[in-house]
């Protein structure tokens, strides 16, 4: 199972006018350790890129006649995907039930309820919430919205890549994205295939892409660490793996300390507050895990801001 640029183009047409085209900030020479631009996706509806894919998934199900408006949609999430599905469901006028692990940040749970979703907390990891959500969808006939491994979800995330191509007509070389289940990485890589390289950045305590590339297939990994609430998938998605192999995505690993330092650096230098998972992309540069070549034009995707800023 995979997606292509055509799927991303279709997603862009389907969700047009329902999401924010987020700004691209130019970074002064020498700033942020080698990056040239910051894609400000933390300004998206619900505070993360996930709104794009969720809108595409729900709208596609509606158009196909698969969505019972009385039953609605079900999702499992460490937080951000659930927020996106709740937003998409509200936008499309259908109910949403979101399963989250008991470890989900309180700020995300509160936002889910504010968006009108029914919240069910189950287990201590995303995988446990996922199992409960899949069962609920099977029992009720609700449309299941996977956090990262459905074509519509991935293609929606890929619309970020289309915006980069439009906003940077003179080109760019590399895009750094955080990886959990791989939906963002795969969508952007599919959109940019043949135009720019994509580098996936992962916490050492949740290396789904790194492990999959080493094993030649998605495999389960142990999950822990500072970014587990948003990058806490146990296994890379099948779509993520297929696109990564097809387009040559590589993985770099960063530590919890790297992520914490990068998040604080972004606040100190740009007054931007990101969640730890979203700061992983910057951590690749600040830690030296990824070193751009001379003249390399690098885009950082700042993909989520649903966090508690009190620990900055």
Order of alpha helices (4+ residues) and beta strands (2+ residues): alpha-beta-beta-alpha-beta-alpha-beta-alpha-beta-alpha-beta-alpha-alpha-beta-alpha-beta-alpha-alpha-beta-alpha-alpha-beta
